Amino acid sequence: MQITVEPHDQAAVLHLRGEFDTFSCPSFQDEVAALSGAGVSRVVVNLRLVQFINSTALGAILKTARSLQDAGGQLVISHPSTFCRDILGKIGLDRVITVTNTDAEALAALTDGAPAPGGPEQDFEEDPSTLLFRPSDPSRLEHYFEKPKAENPVHGHAFGSHWSGVAKMTALDAGGLTFTWGGGKTGMSPFDMGQFLAVGTGLSVKFKLPLLQKGFSEAAAEVTELAQLEDSVEVTVTFDGLDAETAQAVAQYVADMGVLKDELKRTTEG
């Protein structure tokens, strides 16, 4: 990631360009430390050209905002890209750090001494991610999908051995994950969904880690808990062995989200 410093009267705008990830955090923190050492404690972080940001970087922004505030200064985010704005809203960072559409608005907020957004503490929520799943045993599809009118929600044709269910991941840790599924276009009732995804069923799951990497991670898993809801089912699966790369990615994601949650909580508690 490239960082360009634009000085202003008793303030500075940091223009970031590229991917703001774990490896970029030291450079970002060094730039802010250099400004603080020069007596500049009011900083605008322009994210217009940042097309990807991960949880470690978000945590770095929160820590930096707190340190500047402790020094009598402030951090404001300016002109976030569509991706960044979406993430800031989903994790609630815009509740504790001022976000503006332009650098001029951000500098005005610093000049006016506008307080950062606050209010009652809210629960931290991870972004529920799209998840794809299918039974490891193809015969399970043949048994449950005998209806000729049933269509594959992914490809739109009749169900077959390549069918995948589309669900929402609601929790993730190093040992497994939880998702909710409403049956898609299968026509299944919650009871039928529960039978289809009964405890002990082997699944292949593909899930996203939106704040860590792009694309899907894939893992073999087994259903260990299932709850029937009014119009869907909630399914918890335990990973049946992850490849090294996926295991490392999940562990990093869980660790980063834990740090980010703690930072957000400390910031909202003031």
PLY file of the C-alpha trace (Angstrom):
ply
format ascii 1.0
element vertex 270
property float x
property float y
property float z
element edge 269
property int vertex1
property int vertex2
end_header
0.00 0.00 0.00
1.22 3.51 -0.82
0.78 6.42 1.61
1.03 10.06 0.58
1.07 12.75 3.28
-0.62 16.05 2.47
0.15 18.65 5.16
-2.38 21.27 6.24
-2.45 23.88 8.97
-1.99 21.85 12.18
-3.38 18.77 10.42
-2.48 16.24 7.75
-4.30 14.10 5.20
-2.98 10.60 4.59
-3.93 9.40 1.11
-3.87 5.59 1.06
-3.69 3.61 -2.17
-3.84 -0.16 -2.68
-4.77 -2.95 -0.25
-4.78 -2.00 3.42
-3.95 -5.34 4.99
-1.89 -6.77 7.84
1.41 -6.08 6.10
0.51 -2.41 5.57
-0.29 -1.66 9.21
3.29 -0.91 10.35
3.74 1.66 7.55
0.46 3.34 8.44
1.30 3.44 12.14
4.82 4.73 11.41
3.42 7.61 9.33
1.03 8.62 12.11
3.78 8.29 14.72
6.00 10.58 12.64
3.22 13.16 12.44
2.61 12.92 16.18
6.33 13.38 16.79
6.15 16.57 14.75
3.25 17.84 16.83
0.45 16.93 14.41
-2.32 15.06 16.24
-5.22 15.75 13.86
-5.25 13.31 10.96
-7.54 12.60 8.01
-7.30 9.12 6.49
-8.46 9.17 2.86
-9.61 5.70 1.74
-10.81 6.60 -1.76
-8.22 4.41 -3.49
-8.30 1.54 -0.98
-10.18 -1.31 -2.64
-9.63 -3.88 0.13
-9.23 -3.54 3.89
-8.95 -6.34 6.43
-9.75 -6.65 10.12
-6.16 -6.06 11.25
-6.10 -2.75 9.37
-9.45 -1.73 10.87
-8.05 -2.51 14.30
-5.00 -0.36 13.52
-7.25 2.56 12.58
-9.17 2.19 15.86
-5.97 2.03 17.93
-4.57 5.06 16.10
-7.79 7.01 16.65
-7.65 6.26 20.37
-3.98 7.26 20.67
-4.59 10.54 18.83
-7.59 11.26 21.02
-5.50 10.63 24.13
-3.02 13.21 22.78
-5.80 15.77 22.35
-6.20 15.14 18.64
-8.61 13.30 16.36
-8.74 10.93 13.40
-11.36 11.32 10.68
-11.94 9.01 7.72
-12.53 10.66 4.36
-14.00 9.51 1.05
-14.01 5.73 1.67
-14.27 3.52 -1.40
-17.49 1.53 -1.86
-15.86 -1.57 -0.35
-14.47 0.33 2.63
-17.70 2.23 3.29
-19.65 -1.03 3.28
-17.26 -2.65 5.76
-17.15 0.41 8.03
-20.93 0.35 8.25
-21.25 -3.38 8.77
-18.84 -3.58 11.70
-19.98 -0.28 13.20
-16.71 1.65 12.90
-18.62 4.67 11.60
-20.34 4.82 15.01
-17.09 5.73 16.74
-15.02 7.48 14.04
-16.31 10.39 11.95
-16.61 9.46 8.25
-16.99 12.21 5.63
-17.44 12.29 1.87
-14.60 14.74 1.14
-11.26 15.86 2.57
-12.68 19.38 2.96
-15.48 18.08 5.17
-13.00 16.00 7.16
-10.69 18.98 7.74
-13.68 21.10 8.74
-14.68 18.44 11.27
-11.16 18.58 12.72
-11.16 22.38 12.80
-14.58 22.53 14.43
-13.53 19.96 16.97
-16.57 17.88 16.16
-16.78 14.89 18.49
-16.57 11.41 17.07
-19.87 9.58 16.69
-20.97 8.03 19.96
-24.08 6.83 21.68
-25.05 3.68 23.52
-22.73 0.72 23.14
-23.98 -1.68 20.50
-23.19 -5.35 20.08
-20.41 -6.07 17.65
-21.70 -8.02 14.65
-19.63 -9.93 12.15
-20.79 -9.63 8.59
-22.97 -12.69 7.83
-21.27 -14.21 4.79
-22.60 -16.18 1.88
-21.91 -19.87 2.33
-22.29 -22.76 -0.11
-22.77 -26.32 1.09
-23.50 -29.76 -0.32
-23.67 -33.25 1.19
-20.48 -35.27 0.94
-22.58 -38.31 0.01
-24.21 -37.76 -3.44
-26.85 -40.42 -2.70
-28.31 -38.04 -0.11
-29.23 -35.66 -2.93
-30.89 -38.45 -4.88
-32.92 -39.43 -1.82
-34.20 -35.97 -0.92
-34.45 -34.32 -4.32
-36.76 -36.56 -6.29
-39.19 -33.75 -7.08
-38.96 -32.99 -10.81
-39.84 -29.32 -10.32
-37.07 -28.62 -7.85
-34.35 -26.38 -9.23
-30.76 -25.77 -8.31
-30.65 -22.29 -6.69
-27.12 -21.74 -7.99
-27.42 -22.94 -11.59
-31.20 -22.92 -12.13
-31.47 -26.45 -13.53
-32.73 -29.70 -12.03
-30.94 -30.90 -8.91
-28.01 -33.19 -9.48
-24.72 -34.26 -7.95
-23.33 -30.72 -8.35
-26.13 -29.02 -6.39
-25.09 -26.49 -3.75
-27.26 -24.89 -1.10
-26.87 -21.16 -0.50
-26.86 -20.14 3.18
-25.70 -17.38 5.51
-22.78 -17.94 7.86
-23.55 -16.43 11.26
-20.58 -17.60 13.36
-17.08 -18.90 12.77
-14.24 -20.19 14.91
-11.23 -22.44 14.46
-13.31 -25.56 15.12
-16.31 -24.96 12.88
-19.10 -22.58 11.86
-22.82 -21.95 12.07
-25.16 -21.07 9.20
-28.85 -20.59 8.55
-30.61 -22.03 5.49
-34.11 -21.30 4.28
-34.36 -24.14 1.77
-33.75 -22.07 -1.36
-35.98 -23.31 -4.19
-36.25 -26.85 -2.86
-39.75 -26.40 -1.48
-38.64 -28.06 1.76
-40.31 -27.33 5.09
-38.08 -26.67 8.11
-38.76 -30.27 9.18
-37.58 -31.58 5.79
-34.51 -29.34 5.95
-33.76 -30.76 9.38
-33.99 -34.30 8.06
-31.78 -33.44 5.09
-29.13 -31.84 7.33
-29.47 -34.16 10.32
-26.74 -34.36 12.96
-23.93 -36.54 11.65
-24.37 -35.52 8.00
-21.10 -34.87 6.21
-20.89 -31.64 4.23
-18.53 -29.80 1.98
-18.73 -26.11 2.83
-17.40 -23.06 0.99
-17.33 -19.82 2.92
-15.92 -16.31 2.65
-13.66 -14.42 5.01
-14.50 -10.93 3.71
-12.13 -9.04 5.98
-9.17 -11.33 5.45
-9.07 -12.65 1.92
-11.04 -12.67 -1.30
-12.91 -15.65 -2.69
-14.02 -18.80 -0.91
-12.33 -21.16 1.52
-13.41 -24.80 1.34
-13.58 -27.42 4.08
-15.03 -30.82 4.91
-17.35 -30.72 7.92
-19.92 -32.68 9.90
-23.23 -31.41 11.27
-23.04 -31.44 15.07
-26.05 -29.27 16.02
-29.30 -28.40 14.27
-32.27 -26.24 15.25
-35.51 -25.86 13.33
-36.65 -22.25 13.10
-39.96 -20.86 11.85
-38.98 -20.86 8.17
-35.40 -22.13 8.16
-32.85 -24.20 10.04
-29.76 -23.19 11.99
-26.90 -25.60 11.45
-23.61 -25.89 13.33
-20.84 -27.92 11.75
-17.46 -29.05 13.02
-14.56 -29.00 10.59
-13.31 -32.44 9.70
-9.76 -31.33 9.06
-8.74 -28.12 7.31
-5.88 -27.75 4.89
-3.00 -25.71 6.31
-3.75 -22.56 4.33
-7.44 -22.49 5.27
-6.69 -23.29 8.93
-4.22 -20.41 9.08
-6.68 -18.05 7.38
-9.50 -18.97 9.78
-7.25 -18.66 12.84
-6.04 -15.24 11.71
-9.59 -14.09 10.95
-10.89 -15.18 14.36
-7.95 -13.56 16.16
-8.30 -10.30 14.23
-12.04 -10.11 14.81
-11.49 -10.66 18.53
-8.99 -7.80 18.68
-11.27 -5.58 16.62
-14.21 -6.35 18.89
-12.17 -5.45 21.97
-10.90 -2.22 20.38
-14.41 -1.19 19.35
-15.72 -1.91 22.84
-12.95 0.13 24.50
-13.58 2.99 22.10
-17.36 3.07 22.71
-16.79 2.90 26.46
-14.62 5.99 26.06
0 1
1 2
2 3
3 4
4 5
5 6
6 7
7 8
8 9
9 10
10 11
11 12
12 13
13 14
14 15
15 16
16 17
17 18
18 19
19 20
20 21
21 22
22 23
23 24
24 25
25 26
26 27
27 28
28 29
29 30
30 31
31 32
32 33
33 34
34 35
35 36
36 37
37 38
38 39
39 40
40 41
41 42
42 43
43 44
44 45
45 46
46 47
47 48
48 49
49 50
50 51
51 52
52 53
53 54
54 55
55 56
56 57
57 58
58 59
59 60
60 61
61 62
62 63
63 64
64 65
65 66
66 67
67 68
68 69
69 70
70 71
71 72
72 73
73 74
74 75
75 76
76 77
77 78
78 79
79 80
80 81
81 82
82 83
83 84
84 85
85 86
86 87
87 88
88 89
89 90
90 91
91 92
92 93
93 94
94 95
95 96
96 97
97 98
98 99
99 100
100 101
101 102
102 103
103 104
104 105
105 106
106 107
107 108
108 109
109 110
110 111
111 112
112 113
113 114
114 115
115 116
116 117
117 118
118 119
119 120
120 121
121 122
122 123
123 124
124 125
125 126
126 127
127 128
128 129
129 130
130 131
131 132
132 133
133 134
134 135
135 136
136 137
137 138
138 139
139 140
140 141
141 142
142 143
143 144
144 145
145 146
146 147
147 148
148 149
149 150
150 151
151 152
152 153
153 154
154 155
155 156
156 157
157 158
158 159
159 160
160 161
161 162
162 163
163 164
164 165
165 166
166 167
167 168
168 169
169 170
170 171
171 172
172 173
173 174
174 175
175 176
176 177
177 178
178 179
179 180
180 181
181 182
182 183
183 184
184 185
185 186
186 187
187 188
188 189
189 190
190 191
191 192
192 193
193 194
194 195
195 196
196 197
197 198
198 199
199 200
200 201
201 202
202 203
203 204
204 205
205 206
206 207
207 208
208 209
209 210
210 211
211 212
212 213
213 214
214 215
215 216
216 217
217 218
218 219
219 220
220 221
221 222
222 223
223 224
224 225
225 226
226 227
227 228
228 229
229 230
230 231
231 232
232 233
233 234
234 235
235 236
236 237
237 238
238 239
239 240
240 241
241 242
242 243
243 244
244 245
245 246
246 247
247 248
248 249
249 250
250 251
251 252
252 253
253 254
254 255
255 256
256 257
257 258
258 259
259 260
260 261
261 262
262 263
263 264
264 265
265 266
266 267
267 268
268 269
